[in-house]
Amino acid sequence: MKIKKIADSFELPKDIVLGIPILTCYGSDQMTIENHKGILEFNDKYINVRALDCTIKITGRNLEIKEFAKDIIIISGCLESIHYEI
């Protein structure tokens, strides 16, 4: 990928240049997802989030979307697993 090589050579942050999602977990009860492309489906047991080239599936119990904005999603509940589906 040409853009990736440019980002590497100029040492630019890949998450910004390529739109790669950033997942940050705070223990097992809260996480944030930056650079998302929207929520595909959700309930209290799983949340599917669209990313640039994959789907991120979060499973757990009592899951809630605490904040949803253009650039960030905040999820809380008992997080059990995170899967990338390409």
All heavy atoms as an XYZ file, in Angstrom:
685
protein
N       0.853     -1.177      0.000
C       0.000      0.000      0.000
C       0.896      1.236      0.000
O       1.745      1.398      0.859
C      -0.932     -0.046      1.209
C      -1.822      1.163      1.337
S      -2.831      1.108      2.810
C      -4.280      0.360      2.143
N       0.695      2.103     -0.936
C       1.547      3.263     -1.133
C       1.458      4.268      0.025
O       2.470      4.792      0.476
C       1.171      3.940     -2.448
C       2.173      4.903     -2.963
C       1.768      5.359     -4.350
C       2.932      6.037     -5.025
N       2.628      6.438     -6.378
N       0.258      4.497      0.524
C       0.079      5.455      1.615
C       0.778      4.965      2.877
O       1.366      5.753      3.612
C      -1.422      5.711      1.881
C      -2.054      6.376      0.660
C      -1.621      6.563      3.110
C      -3.544      6.536      0.744
N       0.746      3.661      3.111
C       1.418      3.098      4.290
C       2.923      3.344      4.220
O       3.545      3.691      5.209
C       1.121      1.610      4.402
C       1.678      0.998      5.656
C       1.307     -0.450      5.781
C       1.885     -1.018      7.061
N       1.654     -2.423      7.186
N       3.524      3.182      3.042
C       4.950      3.428      2.890
C       5.290      4.894      3.136
O       6.305      5.215      3.739
C       5.414      3.009      1.494
C       5.447      1.517      1.296
C       5.938      1.156     -0.080
C       5.921     -0.341     -0.266
N       6.396     -0.738     -1.590
N       4.427      5.795      2.674
C       4.642      7.225      2.914
C       4.552      7.530      4.403
O       5.388      8.255      4.950
C       3.629      8.078      2.119
C       3.896      7.939      0.618
C       3.680      9.541      2.541
C       2.810      8.525     -0.260
N       3.544      6.971      5.070
C       3.395      7.176      6.514
C       4.612      6.661      7.263
O       5.097      7.309      8.197
C       2.126      6.500      7.020
N       5.128      5.504      6.850
C       6.315      4.933      7.490
C       7.553      5.802      7.264
O       8.308      6.084      8.190
C       6.594      3.525      6.970
C       5.621      2.502      7.507
O       4.984      2.766      8.549
O       5.482      1.433      6.875
N       7.749      6.250      6.024
C       8.959      7.001      5.714
C       8.981      8.370      6.388
O      10.032      8.863      6.762
C       9.143      7.142      4.205
O       8.102      7.895      3.642
N       7.821      8.988      6.550
C       7.771     10.292      7.218
C       7.445     10.172      8.705
O       7.268     11.168      9.385
C       6.743     11.199      6.542
C       7.185     11.701      5.201
C       6.645     11.185      4.034
C       8.152     12.694      5.104
C       7.053     11.652      2.789
C       8.558     13.163      3.875
C       8.012     12.638      2.709
N       7.331      8.924      9.186
C       7.016      8.644     10.583
C       5.738      9.343     11.022
O       5.643      9.900     12.121
C       8.190      9.010     11.490
C       9.438      8.199     11.202
C      10.599      8.535     12.107
O      10.440      9.313     13.054
O      11.691      7.999     11.846
N       4.719      9.294     10.156
C       3.415      9.870     10.468
C       2.590      8.842     11.234
O       2.736      7.638     11.021
C       2.685     10.252      9.172
C       3.372     11.301      8.307
C       2.663     11.422      6.964
C       3.397     12.646      9.020
N       1.692      9.297     12.110
C       0.867      8.341     12.857
C      -0.075      7.584     11.916
O      -0.872      8.193     11.209
C       0.088      9.209     13.843
C       0.402     10.615     13.520
C       1.467     10.662     12.495
N       0.020      6.272     11.912
C      -0.761      5.453     10.986
C      -2.255      5.528     11.263
O      -3.060      5.438     10.350
C      -0.288      4.007     11.057
C       1.085      3.817     10.484
C       1.524      2.384     10.604
C       2.964      2.268     10.177
N       3.562      1.009     10.488
N      -2.630      5.680     12.532
C      -4.052      5.743     12.838
C      -4.717      6.947     12.167
O      -5.845      6.853     11.684
C      -4.286      5.766     14.348
C      -3.610      6.934     15.031
O      -2.417      7.164     14.766
O      -4.271      7.607     15.833
N      -4.021      8.039     12.064
C      -4.585      9.234     11.436
C      -4.513      9.136      9.921
O      -5.489      9.366      9.220
C      -3.862     10.499     11.929
C      -4.117     10.689     13.428
C      -4.311     11.731     11.146
C      -3.295     11.768     14.066
N      -3.370      8.768      9.384
C      -3.164      8.724      7.936
C      -4.000      7.621      7.293
O      -4.630      7.831      6.260
C      -1.670      8.532      7.602
C      -1.463      8.363      6.113
C      -0.856      9.704      8.123
N      -4.023      6.440      7.902
C      -4.704      5.296      7.305
C      -6.114      5.062      7.834
O      -6.835      4.237      7.308
C      -3.865      4.027      7.519
C      -2.445      4.063      6.966
C      -1.704      2.798      7.353
C      -2.461      4.240      5.461
N      -6.500      5.757      8.895
C      -7.828      5.563      9.475
C      -7.979      4.258     10.232
O      -9.068      3.716     10.357
N      -6.876      3.746     10.755
C      -6.891      2.492     11.501
C      -7.609      2.706     12.840
O      -7.358      3.694     13.535
C      -5.452      2.002     11.740
C      -4.786      1.692     10.408
C      -5.418      0.787     12.654
C      -3.309      1.412     10.512
N      -8.492      1.775     13.228
C      -9.192      1.946     14.500
C      -8.242      1.788     15.692
O      -7.294      1.003     15.640
C     -10.242      0.836     14.490
C      -9.711     -0.186     13.556
C      -8.908      0.563     12.534
N      -8.524      2.544     16.735
C      -7.755      2.456     17.981
C      -8.710      1.974     19.063
O      -9.725      2.615     19.323
C      -7.181      3.820     18.380
C      -6.260      4.355     17.291
C      -6.455      3.724     19.717
C      -5.851      5.784     17.511
N      -8.390      0.840     19.677
C      -9.192      0.305     20.765
C      -8.413      0.463     22.056
O      -7.243      0.082     22.128
C      -9.487     -1.178     20.545
C     -10.569     -1.514     19.529
C     -10.161     -1.157     18.134
C     -10.946     -2.960     19.645
N      -9.066      1.024     23.052
C      -8.449      1.198     24.366
C      -9.371      0.580     25.403
O     -10.538      0.956     25.485
C      -8.228      2.689     24.689
O      -7.504      3.309     23.624
C      -7.465      2.848     25.996
N      -8.858     -0.396     26.161
C      -9.643     -1.044     27.213
C      -9.202     -0.518     28.569
O      -8.011     -0.348     28.823
C      -9.461     -2.554     27.163
S     -10.178     -3.294     25.700
N     -10.176     -0.271     29.405
C      -9.941      0.159     30.781
C     -10.432     -0.966     31.683
O     -11.609     -1.014     32.042
C     -10.667      1.466     31.074
C     -10.270      2.574     30.128
C     -11.015      2.839     28.975
C      -9.141      3.341     30.355
C     -10.639      3.843     28.097
C      -8.763      4.348     29.481
C      -9.521      4.584     28.360
O      -9.147      5.586     27.481
N      -9.527     -1.883     31.968
C      -9.931     -3.066     32.714
C     -10.844     -3.921     31.846
O     -10.704     -3.963     30.629
N     -11.805     -4.569     32.479
C     -12.741     -5.404     31.713
C     -14.145     -4.825     31.716
O     -15.109     -5.517     31.397
C     -12.767     -6.824     32.296
O     -13.227     -6.777     33.631
N     -14.261     -3.528     32.072
C     -15.603     -2.961     32.141
C     -15.829     -1.713     31.281
O     -16.939     -1.179     31.262
C     -15.992     -2.676     33.583
C     -15.080     -1.684     34.276
O     -14.039     -1.328     33.698
O     -15.413     -1.282     35.398
N     -14.828     -1.259     30.547
C     -15.037     -0.112     29.668
C     -13.995     -0.108     28.557
O     -12.858     -0.521     28.757
C     -14.957      1.208     30.422
C     -15.323      2.399     29.548
C     -15.470      3.679     30.338
O     -15.935      3.666     31.465
N     -15.075      4.775     29.753
N     -14.405      0.356     27.368
C     -13.473      0.487     26.252
C     -13.903      1.632     25.361
O     -15.065      2.029     25.362
C     -13.374     -0.802     25.445
C     -14.547     -1.094     24.548
S     -14.354     -2.596     23.559
C     -12.956     -2.198     22.575
N     -12.935      2.165     24.622
C     -13.227      3.176     23.614
C     -12.744      2.666     22.261
O     -11.764      1.925     22.188
C     -12.539      4.525     23.914
O     -11.122      4.340     23.910
C     -12.973      5.092     25.251
N     -13.458      3.062     21.220
C     -13.058      2.746     19.857
C     -13.007      4.064     19.101
O     -14.020      4.764     19.001
C     -14.047      1.792     19.169
C     -14.183      0.497     19.975
C     -13.597      1.498     17.734
C     -15.242     -0.445     19.439
N     -11.826      4.401     18.619
C     -11.649      5.610     17.816
C     -11.508      5.213     16.354
O     -11.122      4.094     16.049
C     -10.406      6.363     18.271
C     -10.478      6.827     19.725
C      -9.189      7.453     20.176
O      -8.870      8.556     19.704
O      -8.497      6.819     20.991
N     -11.794      6.138     15.463
C     -11.710      5.920     14.007
C     -12.663      4.829     13.528
O     -12.339      4.055     12.641
C     -10.282      5.590     13.562
C      -9.324      6.716     13.827
O      -9.708      7.869     13.851
N      -8.072      6.386     14.036
N     -13.840      4.755     14.109
C     -14.840      3.779     13.673
C     -15.613      4.316     12.468
O     -15.528      5.494     12.130
C     -15.805      3.458     14.822
C     -16.666      4.618     15.197
N     -17.867      4.882     14.584
C     -16.487      5.610     16.102
C     -18.401      5.978     15.104
N     -17.564      6.436     16.031
N     -16.367      3.430     11.843
C     -17.194      3.801     10.684
C     -18.675      3.566     10.965
O     -19.486      3.571     10.060
C     -16.767      3.006      9.442
C     -15.323      3.210      9.038
C     -15.074      4.633      8.622
C     -13.626      4.809      8.205
N     -13.248      6.198      8.114
N     -19.024      3.352     12.220
C     -20.428      3.186     12.590
C     -20.694      1.875     13.307
O     -19.862      0.973     13.334
N     -21.884      1.784     13.872
C     -22.315      0.577     14.579
C     -23.223     -0.207     13.646
O     -24.181      0.336     13.091
C     -23.055      0.940     15.881
C     -22.103      1.648     16.847
C     -23.652     -0.309     16.531
C     -22.765      2.169     18.093
N     -22.916     -1.481     13.469
C     -23.720     -2.341     12.605
C     -24.904     -2.941     13.348
O     -26.009     -2.993     12.820
C     -22.846     -3.455     12.014
C     -21.697     -2.981     11.134
C     -20.770     -4.141     10.791
C     -22.242     -2.338      9.875
N     -24.682     -3.430     14.556
C     -25.757     -3.971     15.388
C     -25.287     -4.041     16.830
O     -24.093     -4.076     17.104
C     -26.209     -5.347     14.900
C     -25.128     -6.399     14.848
C     -25.631     -7.715     14.288
O     -26.796     -8.082     14.504
O     -24.839     -8.375     13.608
N     -26.254     -4.019     17.735
C     -25.887     -4.119     19.142
C     -27.064     -4.598     19.973
O     -28.222     -4.415     19.610
C     -25.358     -2.781     19.688
C     -26.405     -1.710     19.820
C     -27.076     -1.519     21.022
C     -26.716     -0.903     18.755
C     -28.032     -0.531     21.144
C     -27.665      0.088     18.860
C     -28.334      0.276     20.066
N     -26.732     -5.215     21.081
C     -27.663     -5.520     22.162
C     -26.832     -5.627     23.436
O     -25.671     -5.239     23.432
C     -28.502     -6.782     21.861
C     -27.688     -8.042     21.706
O     -26.680     -8.235     22.389
N     -28.103     -8.909     20.796
N     -27.387     -6.157     24.503
C     -26.634     -6.178     25.765
C     -25.599     -7.301     25.832
O     -24.827     -7.377     26.776
C     -27.581     -6.256     26.958
C     -28.362     -7.559     27.019
O     -28.571     -8.193     25.957
O     -28.786     -7.940     28.131
N     -25.542     -8.172     24.781
C     -24.574     -9.271     24.773
C     -23.459     -9.088     23.743
O     -22.402     -9.689     23.872
C     -25.276    -10.587     24.515
C     -26.198    -10.997     25.658
C     -26.841    -12.332     25.369
C     -27.696    -12.832     26.492
N     -28.750    -11.981     26.944
N     -23.691     -8.307     22.695
C     -22.648     -8.057     21.702
C     -22.879     -6.737     20.984
O     -23.995     -6.243     20.892
C     -22.534     -9.205     20.692
C     -23.729     -9.362     19.791
C     -23.829     -8.653     18.595
C     -24.759    -10.215     20.132
C     -24.929     -8.790     17.776
C     -25.863    -10.354     19.322
C     -25.945     -9.646     18.143
O     -27.035     -9.776     17.333
N     -21.782     -6.174     20.479
C     -21.812     -4.946     19.692
C     -20.886     -5.151     18.508
O     -19.727     -5.538     18.677
C     -21.356     -3.727     20.523
C     -22.278     -3.529     21.728
C     -21.310     -2.464     19.647
C     -21.848     -2.442     22.695
N     -21.403     -4.940     17.297
C     -20.597     -5.030     16.083
C     -20.357     -3.625     15.551
O     -21.306     -2.879     15.288
C     -21.297     -5.862     15.002
C     -21.336     -7.325     15.336
O     -20.535     -7.814     16.128
N     -22.251     -8.053     14.741
N     -19.081     -3.279     15.404
C     -18.676     -1.947     14.963
C     -17.939     -2.077     13.636
O     -17.048     -2.924     13.504
C     -17.762     -1.274     16.021
C     -17.287      0.088     15.542
C     -18.499     -1.151     17.351
N     -18.304     -1.259     12.680
C     -17.611     -1.265     11.389
C     -16.355     -0.417     11.501
O     -16.381      0.687     12.045
C     -18.534     -0.717     10.305
C     -17.961     -0.923      8.910
C     -18.939     -0.538      7.846
N     -19.030      0.927      7.866
C     -19.950      1.623      7.239
N     -20.900      1.031      6.586
N     -19.938      2.926      7.289
N     -15.259     -0.952     10.976
C     -13.998     -0.214     10.911
C     -13.607     -0.127      9.442
O     -14.343     -0.560      8.564
C     -12.929     -0.913     11.731
N     -12.450      0.412      9.175
C     -12.021      0.653      7.805
C     -12.053     -0.609      6.942
O     -12.664     -0.633      5.891
C     -10.614      1.260      7.791
C     -10.064      1.620      6.417
C     -10.895      2.740      5.822
C      -8.618      2.013      6.520
N     -11.415     -1.679      7.388
C     -11.347     -2.893      6.578
C     -11.762     -4.151      7.335
O     -11.415     -5.253      6.955
C      -9.940     -3.080      6.022
C      -8.896     -3.190      7.117
O      -9.239     -2.980      8.290
O      -7.731     -3.482      6.808
N     -12.514     -3.970      8.427
C     -12.948     -5.121      9.207
C     -14.172     -4.755     10.039
O     -14.607     -3.605     10.066
C     -11.827     -5.608     10.126
S     -11.399     -4.450     11.433
N     -14.710     -5.768     10.696
C     -15.761     -5.565     11.687
C     -15.181     -5.956     13.036
O     -14.500     -6.976     13.155
C     -16.980     -6.447     11.370
O     -17.493     -6.085     10.096
C     -18.076     -6.256     12.408
N     -15.440     -5.134     14.045
C     -14.972     -5.423     15.400
C     -16.180     -5.879     16.194
O     -17.178     -5.160     16.292
C     -14.356     -4.167     16.045
C     -13.192     -3.659     15.193
C     -13.896     -4.478     17.466
C     -12.737     -2.265     15.556
N     -16.113     -7.107     16.727
C     -17.217     -7.661     17.504
C     -16.812     -7.754     18.963
O     -15.836     -8.431     19.294
C     -17.621     -9.036     16.981
C     -18.827     -9.599     17.697
C     -19.355    -10.857     17.032
C     -20.645    -11.291     17.710
N     -21.274    -12.413     17.014
N     -17.546     -7.047     19.810
C     -17.308     -7.049     21.251
C     -18.416     -7.875     21.886
O     -19.595     -7.629     21.626
C     -17.313     -5.621     21.840
C     -16.202     -4.776     21.207
C     -17.151     -5.638     23.340
C     -16.689     -3.859     20.145
N     -18.051     -8.869     22.679
C     -19.053     -9.664     23.374
C     -18.877     -9.497     24.872
O     -17.792     -9.173     25.358
C     -18.951    -11.164     23.009
O     -17.652    -11.638     23.353
C     -19.201    -11.385     21.532
N     -19.966     -9.714     25.595
C     -19.931     -9.576     27.039
C     -21.320     -9.639     27.635
O     -22.254    -10.182     27.040
N     -21.458     -9.033     28.803
C     -22.743     -8.990     29.502
C     -23.050     -7.553     29.886
O     -22.149     -6.781     30.209
C     -22.685     -9.851     30.766
C     -22.607    -11.346     30.455
C     -22.456    -12.195     31.698
N     -21.023    -12.182     32.059
C     -20.551    -11.907     33.258
N     -21.352    -11.635     34.255
N     -19.254    -11.907     33.486
N     -24.311     -7.204     29.832
C     -24.787     -5.860     30.214
C     -24.058     -4.764     29.452
O     -23.710     -3.720     30.026
C     -24.653     -5.643     31.722
C     -25.392     -6.691     32.523
O     -26.519     -7.043     32.196
N     -24.760     -7.216     33.548
N     -23.800     -4.986     28.170
C     -23.082     -3.993     27.366
C     -23.974     -2.795     27.068
O     -25.160     -2.944     26.776
C     -22.597     -4.614     26.056
C     -21.610     -5.774     26.186
C     -21.258     -6.313     24.810
C     -20.361     -5.342     26.928
N     -23.390     -1.626     27.162
C     -24.080     -0.367     26.884
C     -23.174      0.533     26.071
O     -21.956      0.516     26.245
C     -24.422      0.376     28.177
C     -25.409     -0.306     29.073
C     -25.693      0.545     30.311
O     -25.639      1.787     30.221
O     -25.936     -0.045     31.364
N     -23.777      1.317     25.208
C     -23.035      2.350     24.496
C     -23.220      3.635     25.286
O     -24.305      4.210     25.308
C     -23.537      2.498     23.047
C     -23.303      1.184     22.299
C     -22.836      3.654     22.356
C     -23.951      1.132     20.943
N     -22.172      4.048     25.976
C     -22.233      5.240     26.829
C     -22.140      6.518     26.018
O     -22.726      7.530     26.376
C     -21.113      5.221     27.880
C     -21.303      4.188     28.924
C     -22.493      4.534     29.781
C     -22.604      3.637     30.971
N     -23.762      3.953     31.785
N     -21.340      6.483     24.937
C     -21.190      7.668     24.083
C     -20.974      7.206     22.653
O     -20.265      6.238     22.404
C     -20.006      8.514     24.534
C     -19.840      9.786     23.747
C     -18.695     10.644     24.254
O     -18.373     10.594     25.452
O     -18.106     11.364     23.430
N     -21.626      7.906     21.735
C     -21.449      7.623     20.314
C     -21.287      8.953     19.595
O     -22.174      9.800     19.627
C     -22.656      6.864     19.755
C     -22.550      6.599     18.282
C     -21.760      5.568     17.819
C     -23.215      7.394     17.376
C     -21.655      5.317     16.463
C     -23.122      7.154     16.020
C     -22.335      6.112     15.564
N     -20.135      9.142     19.003
C     -19.853     10.365     18.251
C     -19.156      9.968     16.951
O     -18.817      8.802     16.743
C     -18.976     11.309     19.070
N     -18.940     10.940     16.103
C     -18.319     10.680     14.800
C     -16.957     10.004     14.935
O     -16.607      9.144     14.134
C     -18.176     11.992     14.041
C     -17.555     11.838     12.684
C     -17.407     13.166     11.992
C     -16.682     12.983     10.680
N     -16.379     14.247     10.042
N     -16.207     10.361     15.943
C     -14.837      9.860     16.053
C     -14.590      8.881     17.201
O     -13.522      8.315     17.304
C     -13.868     11.032     16.173
C     -14.180     11.921     17.368
O     -15.278     11.816     17.926
O     -13.311     12.729     17.739
N     -15.598      8.637     18.071
C     -15.358      7.758     19.222
C     -16.641      7.077     19.680
O     -17.724      7.644     19.578
C     -14.711      8.537     20.392
C     -14.188      7.597     21.462
C     -15.690      9.540     20.970
C     -13.284      8.262     22.477
N     -16.480      5.841     20.149
C     -17.558      5.103     20.801
C     -17.027      4.680     22.163
O     -15.906      4.176     22.265
C     -17.957      3.845     20.011
C     -18.463      4.211     18.618
C     -19.020      3.042     20.765
C     -18.686      3.015     17.718
N     -17.822      4.881     23.200
C     -17.466      4.409     24.534
C     -18.462      3.322     24.918
O     -19.672      3.542     24.884
C     -17.474      5.547     25.573
C     -16.455      6.616     25.181
C     -17.183      4.987     26.973
C     -16.469      7.845     26.070
N     -17.930      2.147     25.259
C     -18.736      0.983     25.601
C     -18.432      0.589     27.034
O     -17.274      0.565     27.442
C     -18.413     -0.191     24.659
C     -18.765      0.193     23.218
C     -19.151     -1.459     25.092
C     -18.255     -0.772     22.182
N     -19.496      0.285     27.791
C     -19.278     -0.196     29.157
C     -20.067     -1.485     29.362
O     -20.958     -1.817     28.590
C     -19.703      0.860     30.182
O     -21.102      1.037     30.145
N     -19.733     -2.201     30.399
C     -20.339     -3.483     30.729
C     -19.238     -4.470     31.053
O     -18.080     -4.108     31.203
N     -19.596     -5.730     31.148
C     -18.608     -6.764     31.410
C     -18.079     -7.273     30.082
O     -18.715     -8.084     29.408
C     -19.250     -7.901     32.212
S     -18.084     -9.205     32.616
N     -16.906     -6.780     29.671
C     -16.312     -7.136     28.387
C     -15.674     -8.524     28.488
O     -14.851     -8.768     29.365
C     -15.251     -6.119     27.990
C     -15.706     -4.661     27.939
C     -14.515     -3.740     27.725
C     -16.752     -4.454     26.874
N     -16.040     -9.421     27.573
C     -15.504    -10.777     27.603
C     -14.567    -11.077     26.441
O     -13.587    -11.782     26.611
C     -16.649    -11.781     27.629
C     -17.450    -11.687     28.916
C     -18.657    -12.610     28.943
O     -19.008    -13.193     27.883
O     -19.264    -12.738     30.018
N     -14.854    -10.544     25.242
C     -13.964    -10.805     24.117
C     -14.089     -9.725     23.057
O     -15.100     -9.034     22.963
C     -14.261    -12.173     23.493
O     -15.508    -12.157     22.839
N     -13.018     -9.605     22.266
C     -12.968     -8.677     21.140
C     -12.432     -9.474     19.950
O     -11.367    -10.085     20.046
C     -12.039     -7.479     21.439
C     -12.510     -6.726     22.660
C     -11.968     -6.544     20.217
C     -11.499     -5.754     23.220
N     -13.187     -9.478     18.853
C     -12.792    -10.212     17.645
C     -12.775     -9.265     16.457
O     -13.652     -8.417     16.327
C     -13.774    -11.348     17.341
C     -13.809    -12.407     18.381
N     -12.906    -13.435     18.404
C     -14.635    -12.613     19.432
C     -13.174    -14.224     19.428
N     -14.217    -13.741     20.073
N     -11.790     -9.460     15.604
C     -11.711     -8.744     14.331
C     -12.172     -9.704     13.236
O     -11.591    -10.787     13.096
C     -10.286     -8.278     14.041
C      -9.791     -7.227     14.989
C      -9.141     -7.579     16.166
C      -9.978     -5.888     14.696
C      -8.682     -6.611     17.030
C      -9.511     -4.914     15.570
C      -8.869     -5.285     16.736
O      -8.427     -4.339     17.599
N     -13.182     -9.324     12.498
C     -13.666    -10.138     11.396
C     -13.366     -9.412     10.093
O     -13.864     -8.317      9.865
C     -15.159    -10.391     11.538
C     -15.490    -11.165     12.809
C     -16.969    -11.317     13.052
O     -17.771    -10.753     12.274
O     -17.328    -12.005     14.019
N     -12.525    -10.025      9.264
C     -12.118     -9.388      8.007
C     -12.998     -9.864      6.884
O     -13.383    -10.973      6.789
C     -10.629     -9.690      7.707
C      -9.802     -9.112      8.838
C     -10.224     -9.135      6.379
C      -8.334     -9.450      8.772
